[in-house]
Amino acid sequence: METYYDPADLAKFPEIGKDAPGLAKKFFDYYGAVFAEGALTEREKSLIALAVAHAVQCPYCIDAYTNACLEKGSNLEEMTEAVHVTNAIRGGASLAHGIQMRKIAEKISM
């Protein structure tokens, strides 16, 4: 095995329910409802999912939602912008947590 991540495994995702079919059904029903057209379009939801996939760094999700975005009519510019939004939020969150570091350091330094 060259890497832990095998793109072929994405197609096997439904198999996760083999030993817990009731729970899998509940998840997949919920998942389907979440991604159905609603106040947000399916395209918008796919862009959000693509951004979140990058935030949680799931290569399977990145593959799936890259494809979903393209299928729903997004373009590379929109998708790239969504990834930059992810970066801004992750970077900002790291800096915001720096306040905790400063509080501790300042307390100890007193």
C-alpha positions in Angstrom: 0.0 0.0 0.0 1.6 3.3 -1.1 -0.7 5.5 1.0 -3.5 5.1 3.5 -5.9 6.9 1.2 -7.2 4.8 -1.7 -9.5 6.8 -4.0 -11.3 3.5 -4.9 -12.5 3.3 -1.3 -14.9 6.2 -1.8 -17.2 4.0 -3.9 -17.3 1.5 -1.0 -18.8 4.1 1.4 -22.2 2.5 1.4 -20.6 -0.7 2.8 -20.3 1.1 6.1 -23.8 -0.1 6.9 -23.2 -3.8 6.5 -23.0 -4.5 10.2 -25.3 -1.7 11.4 -27.9 -1.3 8.7 -30.4 0.5 10.8 -27.9 3.2 11.8 -26.6 3.4 8.3 -30.1 3.9 6.9 -30.7 6.7 9.5 -27.5 8.4 8.5 -28.1 8.1 4.7 -31.7 9.3 5.1 -30.5 12.3 7.0 -27.6 12.9 4.6 -30.0 12.9 1.7 -32.3 15.3 3.4 -29.5 17.7 4.3 -28.3 17.8 0.7 -31.7 18.1 -0.9 -32.7 21.5 -2.4 -34.0 23.8 0.3 -33.3 27.3 1.4 -29.9 26.7 -0.2 -29.5 25.2 -3.6 -27.8 21.8 -4.1 -25.0 23.7 -5.8 -24.5 26.0 -2.8 -24.6 23.0 -0.4 -21.9 21.3 -2.5 -19.7 24.4 -2.3 -20.2 24.5 1.5 -19.4 20.8 1.7 -16.3 21.3 -0.4 -15.1 24.0 2.0 -15.8 21.8 5.1 -14.1 18.9 3.5 -10.9 20.9 3.3 -11.4 22.1 6.9 -11.6 18.6 8.2 -9.0 17.4 5.6 -10.9 14.4 4.4 -9.5 13.3 1.0 -12.6 11.2 0.3 -14.9 14.2 0.9 -12.6 16.5 -1.2 -12.9 14.1 -4.1 -16.7 13.6 -3.6 -17.5 17.3 -3.3 -15.2 18.4 -6.1 -17.2 16.1 -8.3 -20.5 17.2 -6.8 -19.6 20.9 -7.3 -18.8 20.3 -11.0 -21.9 18.2 -11.5 -24.1 21.0 -9.9 -22.6 23.7 -12.2 -19.8 25.3 -10.0 -16.6 26.3 -11.7 -13.0 26.1 -10.6 -13.0 29.8 -9.7 -15.9 29.4 -7.3 -14.5 26.2 -5.8 -11.1 27.8 -5.3 -12.7 30.7 -3.6 -14.6 28.3 -1.2 -11.2 26.7 -0.3 -9.8 30.2 0.4 -12.7 30.9 2.7 -11.8 27.7 4.6 -8.2 28.9 4.9 -9.2 32.3 6.2 -11.5 30.7 8.9 -8.9 28.1 9.9 -6.1 30.7 10.0 -8.2 33.1 11.9 -9.2 30.5 14.4 -5.5 29.6 15.0 -4.8 33.3 15.6 -7.8 33.7 17.9 -6.6 30.7 19.9 -3.3 32.6 20.2 -5.1 34.8 22.7 -5.2 31.8 25.0 -1.4 31.4 24.6 -0.9 35.1 25.4 -3.1 34.9 28.5 -1.1 31.9 29.9 2.3 33.4 29.0 1.4 36.8 30.5 0.1 35.1 33.7 3.2 33.0 34.1 5.5 35.9 33.2 4.0 38.2 35.9 
